[in-house]
Amino acid sequence: MDEETIRKIAYRLWEEQGRPHGNDFEHWLQARAELDAFDSDGLPGSVASSVAPPAPRKKAKTATAAPATRTRKKTTSAAK
């Protein structure tokens, strides 16, 4: 099972489901599952298990850093 075959099946699934936005990871997993049903040799470490799905896209975060605070050590002077 190669990545190009998975990509083609995932694309077909995407079209069949009406081209929904944001389901690429699910389509990729479903395509792999379809191929596993046909190509599974049942051996760990096979080519089928080495093809990783695409990483999910990260949403941009607008994080603000917390202001740094300083602490001052109190000193006491002893008068003699």
N, C-alpha and C positions, 0 to 999 in steps of 0.2 A: 504494500500500500504506500503510495507516494503522496507528497503534499499537493501536487497538481491535481490528482484525482479527487482528493478530499475537497479541494477548492471548487472544482467543477460541480460536485454533488451538493456542496453547501450553497453554491450560487443557484442551482436548480431548486433547492428547497426554499430559498429566499424568494425566488420568483413565484413558486407555487403558493406561498403564503401571503402573496400580495405585496411583496417588497417592503416589509416593515422596517423601520429604522431602529438600530440599536440591538438587533438580535444576532449579530454575526457570530458571537461565541457559541450561542445555543445551536445555530445552524452547523457550525463546525463540528461540535460534539455529536450532533445527530447524524451528520455525514460519516463520521468515523464509526459510529455504531452500526450504520447500514453496511459499511464495508467490512467491519468485523464479523458480521453475520455471514458474509460470503467468504472471507479470506482467513478466518481465525484458524491458526494452527495450535492454539492453546499453550504455546510455549512462552514463558516469561522472557522478556528481552528481545522479542521478535521485532521485525521492522515496523509492524503495526503499532507497537507500544512506544516506538522511538519518535514518532511524528507528533510533535506538540501542537496544540491549538494556539491560535494567535492570542497574545496577551490582551486582556480587556483594556479599553481606553480609559485613561484617568481623566477625571474632570478637573478643570483648573480651579485651584483654591486661591482665595485671596486672604492669606493669613497675615495678620499684623503681629509683629513682635511685641511682647510686653515690655514696658519701659524698665530699664535696669534701676534698681534701688540700691542706695549705699547706706550702710549702717556705720555709725560712728561709735567708737568705743568710748564709754564715759570714763573719765579719769577723775580721781579725787586726790587732793593734796592734803596731807596730814600736817597740821601746824604744831610745832613743838614749842 
